[in-house]
Amino acid sequence: MGINALYTEYFQKSKIFMYPLLDIKKGCCAVPEQTYVAWEGYIKPEDAKLVTVYPNRKDDEYKTFEKNVLLKHQRICDYTELNNEQLLITFEFTDMSDDWNHFINGRYSMIDVKIKRKILSFFNKNSANHVYMDSYLFPDKYFSLYASLLDTNEDILRNVGELCSKLDLERETLIAEVINLENKKILG
């Protein structure tokens, strides 16, 4: 599968670049409704935490997943029941501060190659997402193609150095109130 058009709509960068690093298998019984790099009033982007919003499900399949995968995850640091419908699970990435900073600043190609490969392995090799992610993480192979699609000079793209826009902090910040502060738990 190749690239024949560019994404023009915004997509959640935290979900595409950071969530795959949690090693939670694709196709599991629950995926986050959304992910964020900040939570207004609680977490700033420089805290290197990924905030995930999960549906607050009560079924056995989900509860088993929550107990055995989410709550035992090595990166989990907070678990918060936001309301009756949603819960927030926050994961710590402070051990990857350089790569987190590259991510936050839109320098995806500068992320460590092992981490880039791990991100890329999350996506099916035959999917469009895989090819786009490859172009964002390893842009050198794609400058010519993007220059053609954008009808611009390849040198301009090489000077910019990235083929994916920087995250939009407004869209990557959760704005939500905890109904009951007793629901906020600091783990580990």
N, C-alpha and C positions, 0 to 999 in steps of 0.2 A: 504494500500500500504506500502511495506517495503523497506528497503535499502538492495540491493544485490550487489551494486558496488559503487565505490567512484567517485566523480567528479574529473577528472584529468586535465581539461582545466580551465583556469582562468575565473572567472565571476566577473562582476562589483559589488563589495561589497556595494558601495553607493546605487546602484539601489535595491539591495536585503534587506539591513538592514535599510537604512535611508529613501528612498522614501516612503515605506509604512507608515511612521510616519506622512506624510502629509495628510493622510485621504482622498486622492483623490480616488474615487471609481474605482475599476477595471472595465474595459469594457466601460469607458467613451470615448467620441469621440476623445480624443487625449492623447497620452502617450509620454513621452520624448523619443527622439531617444537615448539619453545617459544621464548619470548623473556622476558628479565628486565631489571630495572633495576639489579641488584646481583649480585655473585658473592662469596659468603662468603669472606673472607680476601684478596680481590683487588680488588674494585670496590664502591664505596659508591654509593648513589643520587645523592648530590651530585656525583659524578664526571661526570655527564651522559653516560653510555655505555649503549648498548643491547646487551645480550648475547643473541646468537641461537644456538640449538642446532640444528645441521643434522645429518642422517644422514651418516655418513662413507662415502659411496658411491664406488665405483671405476669405474662405467660411463662410457663416452665422453660421453654426453649431459650427465651431471652435471659431469664434469671440464671440459668446454667452458664450461658455465655458471659454474662456480667460477672458472676462469681469466679469462673475459671480463667477468663481471658482479661477482661478489663480491670477488675480489682486486684489481680495478681500481676499486672503488667509492671515491668521494672521501671518504667518511666512515670507511672501515675503519681500525682502529688495531691490532687484535690478531687473530691466527689461532692457535688452539690445538687440537691433537688431544687430545681428552679421553680417549678410549679407542679401541678398534678400531671401535666402532659410531657414535661421535659426535665432532663437532668443533664448537668454539665460534668464532664470528666476532663480534668486538666492533666496534661503530660509535660514533664520537664525535659528540656533540651539544653540545659546549661553546660553539659559535658561537650557540646558541639558548638561552643560560642562563636568560633571563627566562621563556621559554615552557616550557623543561624544568622550572623550578621551579613554574610554574603546574600543569603536568601532575603532578608528584610530589605536590603538595599538594592535588590533586583540584579545582583551579580551572580546569576545562576550558573554561568559557565565557570566561575571561580570556586564553586563548591568542590570539596575533595572528590577525586575520581571514584573512590570506593563507595562513597555516599551517592554520587550521581548514578552509579551502576545499580545500587540498591533501589533507588527511586524508579529507575527505568524498568527494573525487573518486575515491578508491581503491575505494569501494564502489559496486556497480551501483545506479543510480538507482531501479530497480524492485525492489530487495531490501528485506527487513525491516531488515537491518543499516544501510542508508543512512538510513532514517527514524529509527531509534534514535540513530545517530550525530549526525544533524541535531539531535535533541532534546538531546543531551548538549553539543554545541558551541554551539548557538543556543537556549538554554532559554526565552527570553522568549516564543517562539511556542507553547510547550508547557505552561506552568505550569497553565493552566486544565484541560487534558486530564489531566495527571498528578494534579492535585488531585481530579478526578473519579474517576480510577482508584484513588487512595489513600483516597478518602472523607475528605478533609481540606480545610482552608481554603487557598485559593490564596495568601493573604498569607504563610502559614507557609512555603510553598515559595519564594516570592519572597525572603523573609528569608534562607533557606538559600542561595539563589542557584544551586544546581547540582542537576541531575536524575540524575547518575550518582555512585555511591559512589566514594570515594577508593580508590586502589590499596591492596592488602593487601601490605605490605612483606614479610611472611613468604612469601607465595605468589609474590612478584615477585623473590625472592632465590634464585639458583641455589646449591645446596649440592652440590658435586662436587669431587673431588680429581683433579688431573692425575696420571696414573700415572707419567709421566716428565717432569720439569720442562724437559728439553731440547725438549719438544714445544711449549712456550710461546714464541711469536715476537712481538716488538713490531715493527709495521710502520710505515713512513713516519716 
